[in-house]
Amino acid sequence: MTSSDTNSGAEPTDKAAGSRQYDIVVYGATGFVGRLTAAYLAEHAPAGTAIALAGRSRSKLVAARRSLPGTAAEWPLVEADATDIDSLRSMAESTRVVITTVGPYAKYGLSLTTVCAESGTDYVDLTGEVLFARKSIDTNHEIAKRTGARIVHSCGFDSIPSDIGVHVLHAAAVADAAGELTDTTLVVSSMRGGVSGGTIDSLRTQIQEVKKDSALRKLAASPYSLSPDRSLEPDLGRQSDVTLINGTEIAPNLRGWKAPFVMASYNTRIVRRSNALRDYAYGRKFRYREVMSVGSSIVSPVIAGVVSAGLGAVVLGMTFLPGKILDRVLPKPGDGPSPEAQESGHFTVDLYTTATNGAKYQSRVKAAGDPGYKATSVMLGESALALVHNRDELPDASGVLTPATGIGDALVTRLRGAGLEIWAKKI
């Protein structure tokens, strides 16, 4: 498979002919983020969008539907279980798009991605798991290309701000004929929000996988672990996910030292996959990293160092401490912040790059609401709605894709309409 191998070349499926019973099925609708996503769709999906709720317990689905806005009162319920392949296939064949929030995806996700690929059903999720995404690529990419399915991973805070932020940054450089992108850095300029129990469980699952297998450790550590063909990637030297850097090295007016960003080890790989799937349109010398602001005071280097050490301690704890101890102190799957905390959350990410002609550009993705919950439900919901309602604006691609390569400008338009601030400019 080559890096350009994303065009579908597929025969139209019954999905395209509009014969599916539903437009969107929300699988995992009884979970915390699943319910938030369903509530968002109930309030914002265009009239006439056929939506169903899915999960393994009908009684829990009934309760979840009762908690949703009134427009969801008549939404059908679909019983499906991650351990029952026939139920997953029936669900996939009934709809144009599946949204799934059921994780850890390494445990519960691969069968669903495969039946969606086989059924020509578009799919979006929230995964931040490198090894799961790699398995999905290896298992499903060629199948989905044949059927025309778009299997789009990471349509929440992981990794839409990163992937779409680079997407619009590149578009700005192209519009100015500035050449390709070179050194590019995402800075989490501000963020307020909690860490979900599901995210913690996913991280623990992957840590335990790599702990047992040196080959998986090597794969997870590779900066190109999600690339279509790792042998075609340029040799740009060491690209570390644990980066301490002075802001002025990123952009002249950016003050204070920057600390490692906890999701850099996943988001960077999604962005690099986007570059490869686009025949390296961002550039063969495109280097990408992610950091977070810890302020601009004189002590910012110390704070950045403490943050870096703290992240390392968390990983070590998840690697070596018994699960029973961790369960006492870490959020559990299904847990989430109060509505008040969700409303008070926010994030702003700024991306900086230098084009090959020397011009410098900045892009921004900013949203109100807790990043991992409220803002994520918006991004996930709009990703699915774009696949349903903006077909003519989608990139000509199928397979296992990224938000930028699978939905692209259609997603940018929908997210702006949903209240996100997304822009790019020359600086």
C-alpha positions as CSV (number, residue, x, y, z in Angstrom):
1,M,0.0,0.0,0.0
2,T,1.3,3.5,-0.9
3,S,0.9,6.6,1.1
4,S,-1.5,8.0,-1.6
5,D,-3.9,5.0,-1.4
6,T,-7.0,6.7,-0.1
7,N,-9.3,7.2,-3.1
8,S,-12.2,4.9,-2.8
9,G,-12.6,3.6,-6.4
10,A,-15.6,1.8,-4.8
11,E,-18.9,1.0,-6.2
12,P,-21.8,2.9,-4.6
13,T,-23.3,1.0,-1.6
14,D,-26.8,0.9,-0.4
15,K,-25.7,3.6,2.1
16,A,-25.2,6.0,-0.7
17,A,-28.6,5.1,-2.2
18,G,-30.3,6.1,1.0
19,S,-31.7,2.7,1.9
20,R,-30.4,2.6,5.4
21,Q,-33.0,2.7,8.3
22,Y,-31.0,5.3,10.2
23,D,-28.6,8.1,9.4
24,I,-26.8,7.9,12.7
25,V,-26.6,5.3,15.5
26,V,-25.0,6.4,18.8
27,Y,-23.4,3.2,20.2
28,G,-22.6,3.6,23.9
29,A,-25.5,6.0,24.5
30,T,-25.8,4.9,28.1
31,G,-22.3,6.0,29.0
32,F,-21.3,9.5,30.1
33,V,-19.9,10.8,26.8
34,G,-22.3,8.8,24.7
35,R,-25.3,10.4,26.5
36,L,-23.7,13.9,26.1
37,T,-23.3,13.2,22.4
38,A,-26.9,12.0,22.0
39,A,-28.1,15.1,23.8
40,Y,-26.1,17.3,21.5
41,L,-27.6,15.6,18.5
42,A,-31.1,15.9,19.9
43,E,-30.6,19.7,20.1
44,H,-28.6,20.3,17.0
45,A,-29.1,17.7,14.3
46,P,-31.0,19.0,11.3
47,A,-34.7,18.2,11.2
48,G,-35.3,14.8,9.6
49,T,-32.0,13.2,10.7
50,A,-32.9,9.6,11.6
51,I,-31.0,8.8,14.9
52,A,-31.1,5.7,17.0
53,L,-29.5,4.9,20.4
54,A,-27.6,1.6,20.8
55,G,-26.1,-0.3,23.7
56,R,-26.2,-3.8,25.3
57,S,-28.9,-3.1,27.9
58,R,-32.4,-2.1,26.7
59,S,-33.5,-0.9,30.1
60,K,-30.4,1.4,30.4
61,L,-31.2,2.7,26.9
62,V,-34.7,3.5,27.9
63,A,-33.5,5.4,30.9
64,A,-30.9,7.2,28.8
65,R,-33.5,8.2,26.2
66,R,-35.7,9.6,29.0
67,S,-32.9,11.9,30.1
68,L,-32.5,13.5,26.6
69,P,-34.3,16.5,25.2
70,G,-37.8,15.9,24.0
71,T,-36.9,15.5,20.3
72,A,-35.2,12.2,21.2
73,A,-38.3,10.8,22.9
74,E,-39.2,8.7,19.8
75,W,-35.7,7.6,18.8
76,P,-35.5,3.9,18.2
77,L,-33.4,1.7,20.5
78,V,-30.9,-0.9,19.1
79,E,-29.5,-3.7,21.3
80,A,-25.9,-4.4,20.4
81,D,-23.0,-6.0,22.4
82,A,-19.3,-5.7,21.7
83,T,-19.0,-9.5,22.3
84,D,-21.8,-10.4,19.8
85,I,-20.5,-9.9,16.3
86,D,-23.9,-10.5,14.7
87,S,-25.5,-7.8,16.8
88,L,-22.8,-5.4,15.7
89,R,-23.2,-6.3,12.1
90,S,-26.9,-5.8,12.2
91,M,-26.4,-2.4,13.8
92,A,-23.8,-1.4,11.2
93,E,-26.0,-2.5,8.3
94,S,-28.9,-0.5,9.6
95,T,-27.3,2.9,9.5
96,R,-25.2,5.3,7.4
97,V,-22.9,6.3,10.3
98,V,-22.0,4.7,13.6
99,I,-20.8,6.9,16.5
100,T,-19.1,4.8,19.2
101,T,-18.0,5.9,22.6
102,V,-17.5,2.3,23.9
103,G,-13.9,1.9,25.2
104,P,-11.2,1.0,25.9
105,Y,-11.3,0.5,22.1
106,A,-8.5,-2.1,22.3
107,K,-10.9,-4.3,24.3
108,Y,-14.2,-3.5,22.6
109,G,-13.6,-1.7,19.4
110,L,-12.0,-3.7,16.6
111,S,-15.0,-5.9,15.7
112,L,-17.2,-2.9,15.3
113,T,-14.7,-1.1,13.0
114,T,-14.5,-4.3,10.9
115,V,-18.2,-4.8,10.4
116,C,-18.5,-1.1,9.5
117,A,-15.8,-1.4,7.0
118,E,-17.4,-4.5,5.5
119,S,-20.8,-2.9,5.5
120,G,-19.8,0.3,3.8
121,T,-20.8,2.1,6.9
122,D,-19.1,5.3,8.0
123,Y,-17.7,5.3,11.6
124,V,-16.4,7.9,14.1
125,D,-15.0,7.4,17.5
126,L,-13.0,9.0,20.3
127,T,-10.0,6.7,20.5
128,G,-6.6,8.0,21.7
129,E,-5.1,4.5,21.6
130,V,-2.2,4.0,19.3
131,L,-2.2,0.2,19.2
132,F,-5.9,0.0,18.6
133,A,-5.7,2.5,15.7
134,R,-2.8,0.5,14.2
135,K,-4.8,-2.7,14.4
136,S,-7.8,-1.0,12.8
137,I,-5.6,0.3,10.0
138,D,-4.0,-3.1,9.3
139,T,-7.4,-4.9,9.5
140,N,-9.8,-2.5,7.9
141,H,-8.1,0.0,5.5
142,E,-8.2,-2.1,2.3
143,I,-11.7,-3.4,3.1
144,A,-13.1,0.1,3.7
145,K,-11.5,1.3,0.5
146,R,-13.4,-1.4,-1.5
147,T,-16.7,-0.7,0.2
148,G,-16.4,3.1,0.3
149,A,-16.5,3.3,4.1
150,R,-14.9,6.1,6.0
151,I,-13.5,4.8,9.3
152,V,-12.5,8.0,11.0
153,H,-10.8,7.6,14.4
154,S,-10.2,10.3,17.0
155,C,-13.1,12.8,16.5
156,G,-13.0,14.4,19.9
157,F,-10.5,16.5,21.8
158,D,-8.2,13.7,20.6
159,S,-7.4,14.6,17.9
160,I,-9.6,17.2,16.1
161,P,-7.9,20.3,17.4
162,S,-4.5,18.9,16.3
163,D,-5.5,17.5,13.0
164,I,-7.9,20.3,11.9
165,G,-5.5,22.9,13.3
166,V,-2.8,21.7,10.9
167,H,-5.3,21.3,8.1
168,V,-6.3,25.0,8.2
169,L,-2.6,26.0,8.8
170,H,-1.6,24.2,5.6
171,A,-4.6,25.7,3.7
172,A,-3.4,29.2,4.6
173,A,0.1,28.5,3.3
174,V,-1.2,27.0,0.1
175,A,-3.4,30.0,-0.5
176,D,-0.4,32.3,-0.3
177,A,1.8,29.9,-2.4
178,A,4.2,29.8,0.5
179,G,5.3,26.3,-0.1
180,E,5.3,23.4,2.3
181,L,5.2,23.3,6.1
182,T,8.4,22.7,8.1
183,D,8.8,22.9,11.9
184,T,5.2,23.0,13.3
185,T,4.2,23.2,17.0
186,L,0.9,23.0,18.7
187,V,0.7,24.9,22.0
188,V,-2.2,24.3,24.4
189,S,-2.5,27.9,25.3
190,S,-5.2,27.4,27.9
191,M,-7.3,24.6,29.1
192,R,-9.7,23.8,31.9
193,G,-11.4,20.5,32.3
194,G,-11.3,17.1,33.9
195,V,-9.8,13.8,32.8
196,S,-12.4,11.1,32.0
197,G,-12.4,7.7,33.5
198,G,-12.6,6.3,30.0
199,T,-9.5,8.0,29.0
200,I,-7.7,6.7,32.1
201,D,-8.9,3.2,31.4
202,S,-7.7,3.4,27.8
203,L,-4.3,4.6,28.9
204,R,-4.0,1.8,31.4
205,T,-5.0,-0.8,28.9
206,Q,-2.3,0.3,26.4
207,I,0.4,0.6,29.1
208,Q,-0.3,-3.0,30.1
209,E,-0.1,-4.1,26.5
210,V,3.3,-2.6,25.8
211,K,4.6,-3.7,29.2
212,K,4.2,-7.3,28.1
213,D,5.6,-7.0,24.5
214,S,8.8,-5.3,23.4
215,A,7.6,-5.2,19.8
216,L,4.5,-3.3,20.8
217,R,6.6,-0.9,22.9
218,K,8.7,-0.2,19.8
219,L,5.6,0.3,17.7
220,A,3.9,2.6,20.2
221,A,7.1,4.7,20.6
222,S,7.6,5.2,16.8
223,P,6.6,8.7,15.7
224,Y,5.2,7.1,12.5
225,S,3.3,4.3,14.2
226,L,0.1,5.1,12.4
227,S,1.5,5.9,9.0
228,P,0.4,4.0,5.9
229,D,3.9,2.8,5.1
230,R,6.5,3.6,7.7
231,S,9.3,2.8,5.3
232,L,8.3,5.8,3.1
233,E,8.5,8.3,6.0
234,P,11.4,10.8,5.9
235,D,14.2,10.6,8.3
236,L,13.9,13.8,10.3
237,G,15.9,12.7,13.3
238,R,14.6,12.2,16.8
239,Q,11.0,13.5,17.4
240,S,10.3,13.3,21.1
241,D,6.9,13.5,22.7
242,V,8.3,14.7,26.0
243,T,9.5,18.2,25.1
244,L,10.6,21.2,27.3
245,I,11.0,24.2,25.1
246,N,11.3,28.0,25.4
247,G,8.3,29.7,23.8
248,T,10.5,32.0,21.8
249,E,11.9,29.0,19.9
250,I,8.4,28.4,18.6
251,A,7.4,32.0,17.8
252,P,9.2,35.3,18.6
253,N,6.4,36.7,20.7
254,L,5.6,33.5,22.6
255,R,6.9,33.9,26.2
256,G,7.5,31.3,28.9
257,W,8.7,27.7,28.8
258,K,6.3,25.0,27.5
259,A,5.8,21.6,29.1
260,P,4.9,18.3,27.4
261,F,1.3,17.8,26.5
262,V,-0.2,14.6,27.8
263,M,-1.8,13.6,24.5
264,A,1.1,14.5,22.3
265,S,2.1,10.8,21.9
266,Y,-1.2,10.1,20.1
267,N,-2.1,13.4,18.4
268,T,1.2,13.7,16.7
269,R,0.8,10.3,15.0
270,I,-2.7,11.2,13.7
271,V,-1.3,14.4,12.2
272,R,1.6,12.6,10.6
273,R,-0.8,10.0,9.2
274,S,-2.8,12.8,7.6
275,N,0.3,14.1,5.9
276,A,1.2,10.7,4.6
277,L,-2.3,10.0,3.3
278,R,-2.2,13.2,1.4
279,D,1.1,12.3,-0.4
280,Y,3.0,14.4,2.1
281,A,1.2,17.6,1.1
282,Y,2.3,19.2,4.3
283,G,5.9,18.6,3.3
284,R,8.6,16.0,3.4
285,K,10.4,18.1,6.0
286,F,7.2,18.6,8.1
287,R,8.2,18.1,11.8
288,Y,5.4,18.2,14.3
289,R,5.2,18.4,18.1
290,E,2.8,19.4,20.9
291,V,3.4,21.2,24.1
292,M,1.3,23.1,26.7
293,S,1.7,26.5,28.3
294,V,2.4,26.8,32.0
295,G,2.5,30.5,32.1
296,S,5.1,33.1,31.1
297,S,6.7,34.0,34.5
298,I,10.3,33.6,35.4
299,V,9.5,30.3,37.1
300,S,7.9,28.8,34.0
301,P,11.0,26.6,33.4
302,V,10.6,25.1,36.8
303,I,6.9,24.5,36.4
304,A,7.4,22.9,33.0
305,G,10.0,20.6,34.5
306,V,7.6,19.6,37.3
307,V,4.8,18.9,34.8
308,S,7.1,16.7,32.8
309,A,8.2,14.8,35.9
310,G,4.6,14.4,37.0
311,L,3.6,12.9,33.7
312,G,6.4,10.4,33.9
313,A,5.3,9.5,37.4
314,V,1.8,8.9,36.3
315,V,3.0,6.5,33.5
316,L,5.3,4.7,36.0
317,G,2.4,4.3,38.5
318,M,0.1,2.9,35.8
319,T,2.9,0.5,34.8
320,F,3.9,-0.9,38.1
321,L,1.2,-0.2,40.8
322,P,-1.4,-2.8,41.4
323,G,-4.8,-2.1,39.8
324,K,-6.6,-2.1,43.1
325,I,-4.5,0.8,44.3
326,L,-5.0,2.8,41.2
327,D,-8.8,2.2,41.3
328,R,-9.0,4.0,44.6
329,V,-7.5,7.2,43.2
330,L,-8.2,7.4,39.5
331,P,-11.5,8.2,37.8
332,K,-13.6,5.2,36.8
333,P,-15.1,4.6,33.3
334,G,-18.5,6.2,33.1
335,D,-17.6,8.9,35.7
336,G,-17.7,12.6,34.6
337,P,-17.8,16.1,35.9
338,S,-21.0,18.0,36.9
339,P,-22.9,20.0,34.4
340,E,-21.6,23.2,36.0
341,A,-18.0,21.9,35.6
342,Q,-18.6,21.0,32.0
343,E,-19.9,24.4,31.2
344,S,-17.0,26.2,32.9
345,G,-14.4,24.2,30.9
346,H,-12.7,25.4,27.8
347,F,-9.6,25.0,25.6
348,T,-7.5,27.1,23.2
349,V,-4.8,25.5,21.1
350,D,-2.5,27.6,18.9
351,L,-0.4,26.2,16.1
352,Y,2.7,27.8,14.7
353,T,4.7,26.9,11.5
354,T,7.3,28.1,9.1
355,A,6.7,27.5,5.4
356,T,9.5,26.7,3.0
357,N,9.6,30.3,1.7
358,G,10.3,31.5,5.2
359,A,6.8,32.9,5.9
360,K,5.3,32.2,9.4
361,Y,1.7,31.2,10.1
362,Q,-0.5,30.6,13.1
363,S,-3.8,28.8,13.4
364,R,-6.2,28.5,16.4
365,V,-8.8,26.0,17.5
366,K,-10.8,27.2,20.5
367,A,-14.0,26.0,22.2
368,A,-16.1,26.5,25.3
369,G,-16.9,23.5,27.5
370,D,-14.9,20.8,29.2
371,P,-12.5,19.5,26.5
372,G,-13.0,15.8,27.2
373,Y,-16.8,16.0,27.7
374,K,-18.9,18.9,26.5
375,A,-16.6,20.1,23.7
376,T,-15.9,16.6,22.7
377,S,-19.6,15.8,22.3
378,V,-19.8,18.7,19.9
379,M,-16.9,17.6,17.8
380,L,-18.0,14.0,17.7
381,G,-21.6,14.9,16.9
382,E,-20.6,17.3,14.1
383,S,-18.2,14.8,12.6
384,A,-21.1,12.4,12.2
385,L,-23.4,15.1,10.9
386,A,-20.9,16.1,8.3
387,L,-20.7,12.5,7.1
388,V,-24.5,12.5,6.7
389,H,-25.3,16.0,5.5
390,N,-22.2,17.2,3.7
391,R,-21.4,14.4,1.4
392,D,-20.6,16.6,-1.6
393,E,-18.0,18.5,0.5
394,L,-16.0,15.5,1.8
395,P,-12.6,14.6,0.5
396,D,-12.5,11.9,-2.1
397,A,-11.2,9.2,0.2
398,S,-12.2,6.0,1.9
399,G,-10.4,3.6,4.2
400,V,-9.2,4.2,7.8
401,L,-8.8,7.9,7.8
402,T,-8.2,10.9,10.1
403,P,-10.6,13.9,10.7
404,A,-8.7,16.0,8.2
405,T,-8.5,13.3,5.5
406,G,-11.9,11.8,6.0
407,I,-14.1,14.9,6.7
408,G,-11.8,17.9,6.1
409,D,-13.3,21.3,5.2
410,A,-16.9,20.0,5.8
411,L,-15.9,19.5,9.4
412,V,-14.3,22.9,9.7
413,T,-17.5,24.5,8.4
414,R,-19.7,22.6,10.7
415,L,-17.5,23.2,13.8
416,R,-17.5,26.9,13.1
417,G,-21.3,26.8,12.8
418,A,-21.4,25.0,16.2
419,G,-19.4,27.9,17.9
420,L,-15.8,26.8,17.7
421,E,-13.3,29.4,16.7
422,I,-11.1,28.1,13.9
423,W,-8.8,30.3,11.9
424,A,-5.3,30.5,10.3
425,K,-3.3,33.5,9.2
426,K,0.2,34.7,8.3
427,I,2.0,36.3,11.2
